[in-house]
Amino acid sequence: MWVLALLLFVYVGLSADALECSSTEIACAKDKRCIAQDYICDDHSDCDDESDEDEELCDVWRNERCPVKSALCIRNGEESCVEIAKYCAATNPPCEGDLDRRICLAYNLSDFYVFRCSKRGRLQDLSSLRPGGNVNMSQELAEAFRQVIPFTISHEKCPLMYTLVGDTCVSIFFIGSMSWAEARAFCNVLDGDLMTFPKSVTQFAGIVQHLQKHGLDKSFWIGGALQNASEGWMWVDGSPMVMGTPFWATTYSPDCGAAETEGVCRRYHQRPEEAAPGHCASLSFDHFFYITDEDCLDRRSPLCVSHEKPKI
């Protein structure tokens, strides 16, 4: 039961589409691009498919009683104009007003931080939508989740919430999103800790290949941090982290900066740089799951290793 509670607490949603829009954007209906929410129904088409200026959508988007992008929300007998996204997300009690609820299906927040733009978070023809349609979308997401469970959080030879990667039980909790310290606390609850690679290049390569093979487009917290500048980067087991190749990502900067030596401009840098922008270690999806230094308050998925050995 406690596992279900944890799942509900950290669940942020899944999507079959890799396109991500920020919290102030939404995806065009057919174009693989995001536009600012402010551009919806502004009398200028910003989507090549013109879905942001769809006549039926704009008839609903604009209203006489509230400013554009807002709708009249009646809750507990009080009236106020609120943003459409907040109108759609309101519960206990929900907003009662004259907003066409199909807007909430076409313009739907999939989690607190970003739009995951597949069928959700994407502009759609209102005529193709009907209230309750999210049930089918949710079932599609659940099926995609079930297909990857055996490779992320379930295996007959490992404890509950772990899968087998090589000869190690690992929990790849890709549906979770939390800070570094929260991720470590989560692993501790599962009788484990954040994954470390103190010496084994083979184990590191095995994990990276596993994440890539199963199409996990998330970045993961691992058990490395810079907590004391004099000691340097350390794994949570107290051993020093190996810097450079083959663990750390290489990044490119158009500016030479401090990398210019004897007139030679070196634009490629291997993380972490001397003045690291972040003090916690992550396997970064954007850097092909090489290690990057990230802000410890960023929200990423936990990658845990079990204290128990796999069953024989």
N, C-alpha and C positions, 0 to 999 in steps of 0.2 A: 504493500500500500504506500509506504514511504517513497518508493521509487516512482510511482505514479504521481505523487505530490511534487517530486522534484521535476519530473517531466513537464507538468503543468506550469510550474513556477518559471522555468527558463525557456519554454517553447517559444520560438519566434517565427515559425512558418517555413515552408519549403517552396521551391519553384523549379519547374523543368527548364526555364529560360534563364540564361546566365546574365541577361541585361539587368543592371541595377540603376535605379534613379535615386537621387537624394531625397531628403524629407520635404524639399520645396519643389519637387518636380513630379512629372507623370509621363508615362510612355505614350507615344503616338499609337494609333490603332494597328497599323501595319508596318510603319517604319521602325527600324531598330535604332531609335533615338529617344532621348528624354527632352522634354521642354519644361520651362518654368510654369508652375501652376497659374501664375499671374497672366500667362499668355492665352489661357483658355477663353474663347469667346471675346477677344479684344478687337474683332473686326480686321484681323490680319492673320493669315494662315502661316503658322510656324512649322506645321507638319506637312511633309510632301503629299501625304494622302488627305490633307485638309480635315482630318478628324477633329482637330481642336476648334474648328469653326462650323461643325455640323449644325444645320438649322434646327433640328429637333433638340439636340443637346443644348444649344444656346437659348431656345425658348424656355427650357427648364432652368438653365443656369442663371439667367437674369430674372429678377422679380421686382415688383413694385414697392414692396414694404421694407426691403433691406438692401444694403449696398451690394454691388456685384461680388460674387464668390461667397455671399452670406445667405442665410435662410432664417426665417422666423422660427425660433425654438420656444415651445411652451412646456415648462417643467414646473411641477408643484404649483400650478396656477400663475406662475410668473412668465412674462414674455420678454425675450431678448433676441437680438440678431447675433448669430454665431457663424463662424466659418463652416462651410459645408462639410469639411472633413470632421470637424468636431460634432456637427449635427448628426452625422452618420455613426460616429463612434459612441455617442452618448447612451448610457444604460442606467438603470436603477435610479430614476425612471428614464426611458428614452425621450427624445424630443418629440413633441406632437406639433405638427405644423402641416403646411400644404406642400412641402417639398416632395417631388416625385421620387419615390424610393429607388427607382431604377438608377438614379444618379449615384446612389451608394454602392451599386454593383459595378458601375463603370469607373468610379472614382473612389477606390477602396484602399485604405491603409492596410498593408499586410503585416506590419509590425511597427513598433514605436520609433524605430530609428531610420528605416529606409523603405522605399517602395520596392518590392520584389516584383518585377514587371513581367508576368506572363499573361494569364487571363485576368489576374488581379492586378490592380495598380496600372491598368492600361485603358485608355479611352476606347470605347466600343459603341456601336450603334445601339441606341436605346431600344429600338424595335426588336433587337435580338435578345434582350434581357427581360427578366421577370423576377419579381421579389421571390426569394427562396432559391434562386439559381446558384447561390454560393454553396449550397449543399452538395451539388454535383462537383463543383470545383474542389471543395474540401475532400471529397472522396477520391478524386484524382490525385491530390497531393498525398493523401494517406497511402494510396497504393504505391506511389513512388517511394515513400518512406519505408513501407514494408519490404520492398525489393532490396533495399540496401542495409536493412537491419543485420543480416548474418555477417556482414563485412565491417560493422561498426560497433554494435553493442550486444551481440549475442553469439555464443559459440558453446557447444557441448563440453569442451574441454576447459572452459574458463568460468570464473564466477559470474554471477548475475551482473549485467551491464558491461561485460567485456567480450571482445572477440580475439581470435588468435592471429597474430602477425609474426611469422617465423616461429620462434620458440618462446614468445612472450605474450601474455594476456594484456591487451590494450583496450581502453575505452575511448572510442573516437566519437565524442558527443557533439556531432556537428549541428544538431538542432538547438544547442545552447549558445548563449551570448552573454558574456560577463567579463568583469575585470580580472587581472592576473591573480590577485589574492583570492577573489571569489572562486576562480577556477581551481586553485589549489585546495581551497576548503571543500569544493565539490568532490575532488578526487579523494580527499581524506575521508569523506562520508562513504565513499565506495571502497574503503579499505585499500587505498592506493595513494599515489602522489603524481604530480605532473611528470611527464616523460622526460628522461634525461639521456644524454649520449656522452657519458664521461670519456670513453675511449673507443667505442665500437663504431667505426665507419660503416661496417656491414649492416648493423642494426639501423643506423640513420638512413642508409640507402634503401633498406627494406621498407621502412615506414613511408618514405617519400614515394616510392614506387606503388605502394598500396593505396595511398591517397589519390595518386594520379590515375591509377587503374580504375578506381570506382567513381571517378568524376566528382570528387568532393571539392566544390568550389568555395571553401571556407578557409580562413586563416586560423591557426590554432596556437594557444598558449602552451609553452613547454616550461620545464623546471629550471630555467636559468635567469639570473638577474644580476644587476650591478647595484648592490646595496651599500658597498663601501669602496670608495674610489681607490684607497690604498691597497685593497685586496684584489680589486679587479672583478671581472665577470666570474661568477661561481654558479655551479649547479646546486640544487637544493640539498643534495647529499653532502655538501661541503667540499667537493672536488672542484678544481679550477676548470673553466671552460677553455677548450682549444680555440684560439682565434684563427681567422682566415680560412683558407681552403682545407677540406672540402665542405665545411659546414656553413659558412657565412655568405650571404648574398653579395653580389657585386652590383653597384648602382652607378648611374651616369649623371653627371652634372655639367651643364653648358659652361659653367664658370670654373676657372682654374683654382681660385681661392688659395688656400694654404698648400695646395697640392703642387704648385709651381716650384720646381727645383732646378736651379742652374739654367733658367730659361726654357725648361721643358714643361709644357702644360699637360698635366695628367688629369683627365676628366673622369676617369673611372676610379671608383673608390670601393673598397671592400668593407662592409659593415662588420663590427661597429666602428665608426670613425672616432677620432680621439675625443671629440666633444659629442658624445652619443645623444641623439635627440630623445631617445627613450631608454629606460633602465630595465625593461623586462623583455625576455626573449620569446619570439614567435616564429612558427613555421608559416611563412607568408605565401599565400596563394598567388599574389601578384608577382612574386619572385620565385615561382616554381618550387615552393616549399623549402627554399633555403632559409637559414635563420636571419632574422632582422631584429633590430632593437626598436621597441615600440613603447609608447606611453602606457604605463601600467594600468591606467584607467580606461584605456580603449576596451571595447567590448569584442571579444573573440571567443571561439569555442575551446573548451578544455580537452587536452590530449593527455589521458591518464595512463599510468602503468600500475598493474596490480601488484600487491605485496606477495600474492600467492603464485605458485608455479602452476603451469597447465597440468591438467590431469593426464595420466598416462593411458 
